[in-house]
Amino acid sequence: MMEKLYLIARIADTRVALRSRAINSVVTVGTPVEVPGAPPHVTGLFALRSRVFTLIDPHVVVGLPAVPVAPGQRVIVVDVAEHGYALLADEIEDVCFIDAPETRVAGKLLPGWARVADAMIEHRGASLLVVDPSHFITLPVLNAA
Amino acid sequence: MVKPRFLGRADTFMDDLLNDFLAETAEILAEAGGAIIAWEADPADRAQLDAIFRLVHTIKGSSGFLALPRVTALSHAAEDALDQVRRGNRQANAALVTGVLGIVDRLSDLCTALGQNGVEPAGDDRDVIGALAEPDSPGDAPFDVAGVPLRRDDDFQAELQSWRSIRVPLPLLDSVMTGVTDIVLARNEFARMLRESGADPSVIASFDRLSDSIAGMRQSVSQMRMQRIDKLFAPLPRIVRDLAQDMGKKIAFQTSGGEVELDREMMENIRDPLIHIVRNAIDHGVESLEDRVAAGKDITATISVSARQSGNQIEIEIRDDGRGLSPDALVAKAIASRAVTASEARALGPKEKLDLIFRPGFSTAAKITAVSGRGVGMDIVKANVEKIGGVVELRNDEGRGLTILLRVPMTLTIISGLMVRAAGQYFAIPRGAVREILLESGDTVRVDRVGGGELATVRGEQYPLLRLEAVLGCERDDSDDADDRALVIVRPGQGQSYALSVAAIHDHEELVIKPAAPMIMATGLYAGTTLPDNGRPVLLLDVQGLLAVAAVDATESGRSHDRMVEAEAQAAAARGAAQLLLFRDVGGRVRGVRLSVIERVEEVPASALFESAGRVQAQIGDDIFAVHTARLPDAQVTQKLLRLHDGHSVLCYPIAEVIDIVRLPDAVQPSAAPGLIAGIVLVGGDPVELIDPFWLMEQYAGGVATPSQREPLCRLADDHDGWGDNFLAPILRNAGYRVASGDEATDEAPDVLLCLTEDDGLCVHAAGEVPVIRLRTTIAAAGPEDETVYRYDRQALLDALRRRVGGERA
């Protein structure tokens, strides 16, 4: 059952589906603490239940300009390699079961998206990209340059 | 050592039992190893024998229950042998001890395999069990008849004691720690709200009581992570025994201070360095038996490891009474292994010579041995200890022993931190690295902006100045009060220090440090993150990393005042002739240049300067020279020019006036990057920028018409050690000479011969009409007639060459 559960959200101006088992929780953040000298997709740090999380801006990862964090904005918390990260979400839509199978990505994606997208899935008459949140943590070399 | 692993599928009762067994056995085996060595040293020690017997017996009992036949058979064999000794039927000897240790090793291997696979691997243990059999008395074993081994009352003592403590999985401990930290954060938030709401004093009083008990709880939880350092010492006696036996050395090994407690994470981090140092002491430190006798020492060497707590630091001292370190041997070794150059080595003080053992790739053993020469060196030891905020100190008594002191913080996770502000946010600095805090506007501090860098002088001591905002690449926050700016004198490691300028100092706090995400650690600026009481994350600065990012050389050597007298005298002699011409440049700044590169000071009419091909030139007499200036000087009647001469070309440097000629000070703070300014020196308490003539000449080298005549040929003779090729030839080529080394046969007769040995007889090439320049290795000339040139006196050498080669170069 868990395999069919997806989080539908808009991140980096695109509606995507995230497999729920990859996700720790969805929370709201206040103003993050900046990390001078960090890569551009690191928006800052924030604390949640005495853990420090690194806030990632997916816009930068897919090649868009960074967006400022609005107080109370919702973030998707994920654990990658024993570190806690949070992806800034433009909007959290829904958590739902999708019975349709995941299909291979059809069509040409922008390079930024091609790297993070695993598959596509049909949901309520729209095709959504299935993305792996851990791909947002590392910045492609191209972007960093 | 067996590391108990918690099996992934530890859901069943049996797996739980197995995990408990493994954890317990790992502990017992570590303890048994030490106890057996102690017993071997004193076979009459009945208490030790009983202790070992009990340990082996416990393993046998538990393994029988878990149906582990190999473990049972092994522990049974060891128990049998020990029991015979207890009953007086067998003498304890080295063979027996080695046999028992063999069983202990096999048990360790089995437990490792058990932890990984969950089942006992198949195999044959007859070899180790057979090694235990008594060789000389095969038949007369009375216990064969007894059948049931007798248990004595004292067998049960250890089991009773184990009731006084329980085993708790580490993840549970960590989650308790996290929970308590959460409570502390919530308490702080609540306290703030209470204060703001103007609550009833009685409510505040009872809240304070709650607050106190939370603080107490946090303390206890931190203590739960502490372990006795005994655990770290446990494997050492075994290592010492085996190694000493292999190498034919006699060593008495002692430990003390085992009751000192240390965070379990710190323990993991110093285990390998400690073992490495002990191995080194046995392998390199302790002399062979003959050498010890010759040195009039006790044939049995002593190695002692002791721990003690001082403040929130733990000191671990590893002391041996071996040969100690020989600074001269270290230097020779370092030069041979190309860790330092010969000239660098000469400048080293005694302490710096010892520190050579921390250089990567350095090994003190004359030849690499199987024991310690395995590519893991003291550099790794130092790096590991420094990684956890510790220091390694050497106390050398040449010929009589070496003491190595490891000083590490008691816990890795909670450190005392200094909170500072920069660019509108807070950062933490480990308190241990902070030597002093000063207000930047204070009387004792002077900040000078020189050559694009900044320099802080505090009570006569110079420090490179780093502005935290600049290193982090941030803008300064306008709301910061300039009067609050403070200097933190930071000592990231031995022999290094710098001044870190921050917008303000906040306070001290006990901080729980967690590693930051990899991409944040990768910046090299931060050592971790922490959550202070206000609940906003704070980054812990990596005081060593900041230096690397700022590319500042913070070594104290060269600016420190406590350098040894002999080194000082030597260095002063080398600089005996070095004098500095102080002048005010056209911009009004005071600068200095080595007197030796100045040919003369010219005063030319302003009309003699003209611009040509985008460069300012000066006509002096019949010659035209390049002038180092971007534009023509403002209309004046005359212009003073320094004529710099490098033996090849002339460059003019416009100045306003000559101030003085002084001795070149000893301490030069070099610039970060090559440029017009070579560095900064203090003259009469004021910083002076030192002009780099080498750089300056380089800029104009192309602009001077090269004489078309052939370049004179210099022949290097008697260059036995390659010094001439490596050191001298590049300088000569730069100065416009061609170089042939002694061994190459050339048809062309050299214009000048450079003899690299002082001995007349050896310079076989000295013949005919060719002028000869002899180089000497000592600074001081042998006498007034001595025409030799000190080989590091570049200017004198070039002058001599110019004189010998003759008028064609003038």
Interface residues (C-beta under 8 A of the other chain):
Chain A: V33 E34 V35 P36 G37 A38 P39 V42 L45 F46 A47 R49 S50 R51 V52 T54 A81 H83 Y85 I137 T138 L139
Chain B: T178 T181 D182 L185 A423 Q425 L472 G473 C474 K514 P515 A516 A517 P518 M519 I520 T523 L525 Y526 T529 T530 L531 G535 R536 P537 V538 L539 V549
